[in-house]
Amino acid sequence: MASLELKKIIKDFGETRVIHGVDLQVDDGEFVVFVGPSGCGKSTLLRLICGLEHASSGDIFLEGERVNDVRAADRGLAMVFQSYALYPHMTVYQNMAFGLENMGLPKAAIKAKVGEAAKLLRLDTLLERKPTQLSGGQRQRVAIGRAIVREPKIFLFDEPLSNLDAELRVSMRSEITGLHRRLGSTMIYVTHDQVEAMTMADKIVVLRQGRIEQVGSPLELYNRPANRFVAGFIGSPQMNFLPVRSEAGSRLATTFGTAFSLDIESGLAEGKTYMLGVRPEHLSLEESPGALSLALKVVEVEQLGGHCLIYGMLPDGNTRITLHCEGQQSTQIGDAVVVYAPPANCHLFEKDGEERTIR
Amino acid sequence: MKLVSYLTATRGRSRLHWTDWLTYAYLCVGLFLMFGPVLWLVASSFKTEAALSEFPPTLLPYGQKSVMVPGEEKPKPVFRVKLPDGTMKELPEIRRIGLMATYVDPAKPEEPIRVNIKDRQPVREFRLATENYSDLMRKLDFGKYLWNSVFITIVATVITLLFNSMAAFALSKYQFRGRSGVFLFIIATLMVPPAIVLVPNFLVVTELGLLNSLWAVIWPAVATPTGVFMLRQYMLTIPDELLEAARMDHASEWQIYWRIMLPLSAPALAVLAIFSIMWRWNDFLWPLIVLSKAEKFTLQLALNAFQGDLITQWNYLLAMTVITLLPVTVVFAFLQKHITQGIASAGVK
């Protein structure tokens, strides 16, 4: 168990800069998820933390101590790799014991520790098997077991569930969070899947192109995204965006003629274009007072039983809007529907630069 | 049963398709071409010296029948003799003086029969001249040569595997300046014909004082570009994550090499081991140059020494050739699956 602090971390691969000055504080016992699209530098950041890569500049502090020049093995962290990286020629037991053997622990102690971890992960009957004789989920658990036996200060997970099928992914997800509750260790988890991030994290770190876009709890990110990127990345289906123009009296008008007023503390400059964001689940087929009405031509309907997703095109002809409705709807492709966006649930973003959130 | 159905598989269901005829003809010719000489060699190695120089030659080893005669120390050759009374009888020959030979009938040993040698034919029977082999063991310092060959083969193979895998590990898994340069340099040595480096190698070995030592054969042979290349290509397919996981697991670089890389490269190592065994065992030219003392000869050199300027004892030469062939044949027969597998994986991937 330990805290971690990154200060102005920069990483260059040759000429390309992949991490642009990251500052981050991870507290003791936290479950932190790094999330972002592929190539955003989240795995690189994890490898910098564990010591498999060296930072070009900046400092890494572990429990308050600078560890930039400490070897990966001596940092006391454990990593679960995306491909599990189990040694294929060793049995499950040998895989889990390898690290302890290298540390020179006595045989009896190794046996006890491995046995304990195996019991925790329900691997005790599989100890003599080779990794190739295991299913995906079992391999995953062995990889986690290999990390547990070393009693690391921080667990690092690099997209550990991406090789599993959807069903197994859900159950492994809760298994990992359960483990976190039981062990109480600090864990850092990398994923590109925002659902994993939302469901598992105490704290989510959203990354894009080597920069931190926002750090916060899942609901903070959902309710108050810092910019349009975070707003679009967090939440599924994705938030709807449509361009609006500010008019006199804090009114906002769409490009196709409807308008509504949005309460903004700082006020808006008149005649400027903004991006209006509203989540599919906040759109409604029923009119509410002051809501923005959007006339849609339905292009696709997905019936999921418990709820349905309706995709429609705005009159401007190139903005697609997704609507999440509870229950089952009789809407057909080609129908014209009007949906309403209540102002309380609307977000407004700058149209240029960092597309920061105004509301 | 499986083998039978495999060997008798045909394309035609009931009758033989014409491609079947073609296939079998091709396979038979191939079998004859490949195995004919080997079988001829093995059969001939069991012939006596006399039988070898016979014309027309026989395929199978025949020898003259001989029996023990009471009162004589050595077995006597048996001849089919035309007796003076005109009957034919198989009798052992006691002695022969000029054109007359003396025979004795074991039933009536007190009556020797003298017959002109025109009237007798040697009786021949199928007989393996195993003395070719047993004499070889006794007369020659065969054990010494065998030991030299085995020592060179095993030691050189072990060192080859060790050195080449270490080089391949560094070249496949470490990033360092000039890595591809070093690798290209190693590969480039493949283009240098061995004959060209013969003299420089000899000079080096002489300067090191290794002449007439088995190590003179071992050391120049252990660093093979083929081996480094093959192992490197294989090791490239081992994921880096395994090494990183091991590094996180407190493994030293040596432990990563010894406990992760080596076991995982086993298929490629097996191929290289087989190649190395065949190369070292069959090596002739280099040992011939650096080993001039008879007690340091390898089997191949001893074999060569049999071929004198004036006389060649063909029966011994052939027997020894068979013995020399055996180990490689056995190695190949048992490991040929690994060979094809390894070549495929090292080459294609």
Contacts between the chains, C-beta under 8 A, distances in Angstrom:
chain1	res1	chain2	res2	distance
A	50	B	248	6.7
A	52	B	244	5.3
A	52	B	247	7.1
A	52	B	248	7.6
A	72	B	244	7.7
A	72	B	247	5.3
A	72	B	248	5.5
A	73	B	247	6.2
A	73	B	248	6.2
A	73	B	249	7.2
A	73	B	250	4.3
A	73	B	251	7.7
A	77	B	248	7.4
A	78	B	248	6.5
A	79	B	244	7.6
A	79	B	245	7.2
A	79	B	248	5.4
A	81	B	241	4.8
A	81	B	244	7.3
A	81	B	245	6.1
A	82	B	241	7.6
A	83	B	239	6.3
A	83	B	241	5.4
A	85	B	239	6.9
A	85	B	241	4.0
A	85	B	242	5.1
A	85	B	244	7.0
A	85	B	245	3.9
A	86	B	245	8.0
A	87	B	242	6.4
A	87	B	245	7.6
A	87	B	246	7.5
A	87	B	260	6.3
A	87	B	264	8.0
A	88	B	264	6.8
A	89	B	263	4.4
A	89	B	264	6.1
A	89	B	266	7.9
A	98	B	246	7.3
A	98	B	249	5.2
A	98	B	251	7.3
A	98	B	259	7.7
A	99	B	248	7.4
A	99	B	249	3.5
A	99	B	250	5.6
A	99	B	251	7.9
A	102	B	249	5.8
A	102	B	250	3.9
A	102	B	251	5.1
A	102	B	252	7.6
A	102	B	255	6.4
A	103	B	250	5.1
A	146	B	245	7.7
A	146	B	249	7.5
A	150	B	249	7.7
